[in-house]
Amino acid sequence: MGSKNDGQSMQFEFAPRQAGQDRKHFPLGTSTAVPAPGYFAGIAGLENEQMIKDAIAGLSDSREIEDALVKILYSRRQAQDFMRWRLKMRNYAKRP
């Protein structure tokens, strides 16, 4: 005869946090996570991010690129994030 729980523990099992989950909450705008593929295209209402890259093709000045991205993404912060994460422009001159 088996017991009521058939060998299953009635207590919670220990489950450590997953990698990268060392903090529970990030204040808004401080997360260092890389945006998911298609994130910026979703903001702009486009099919894919290649359309955004095509729109800024040929521009070389970081301020021109940022201004063009602001028109597409509707936010200077999103434009700067796109430049940092997708174009790998880490040391461009940010506007005050």
N, C-alpha and C positions, 0 to 999 in steps of 0.2 A: 504494500500500500504506500502510496505517495502522500506527501503532505499537501496542504492547501495550495502552496505556491509552486510546487514541483521544482524546487531548487532555484527559483528566481529570487534574487535579492529584492527586498522591499525598500531598500534605501537608494538614494540617488548615487549614481556612479560618478566618479571623478572625471571631469572632462576639461583638460587644460585648454587655454585659449589658443586659437589658431595663430599661425605666423602672421605678424603684422598687426595683431590686435592687442598691442600693449597699452593702448589708451581707449577708453570707452567713448569719449566725446571730443570732438574737435570744435573749437569756436569757428563760426562761419568764416570761410575764406582762408583757413589755415591748414587744411588738409594737404598733405604732400603726395596724395595718391595721383597716379597718372589717369587722366580722363579716358574713359572707354572709347574704343573705336566707334566712330559715328556720332560722338557726343556733340561736337561743334556743328556738324551737319544737321543734327536734330534741332539745335537752337535756331539755326538759320532757316529751317524748313526745307532743306535740300536733300537730294538723294544720298550723296556721299561727300566726303571731305575733299575729294579731288576737284570738285567744282569750285570750292573755296580757293584751293591752290592755283587753279587756272585763272581765277579772277585777279590774283596778285602776281601772276607771272610777268616777268619783265621789270618789276619794281626792284630797286636796289637799296634805296634809303629806308632805314628802319621807320622813320616817321611817316613816309608815304605808305609803307606797308601797313602800319598801324591804322592810319586814317582810312585806308581802303577796307581793312577788316572791320573797323567800327561801323561802316555803312552796311556791311553784310551781316555782322553778328549783333548789331544794335547795342553794344556795350564795350566801353574801353577796357574794362577788366577782362572780358571774354577775349577781346582782341589780343591783349597782352598774354593771356594764358595760351592762346593758339600759337603765338610767336614763340613762347617758351617751350611748349610741349611738342608741337608738331614741326615747327621750323628750326628748333634747337637753337634759337637766338637767345642765349642766356645773358649776354652782356650788352644789350642795347640800351640806349639812353631813354629812360622812362620820363614821361612828362610829369611835372609837379602836380 
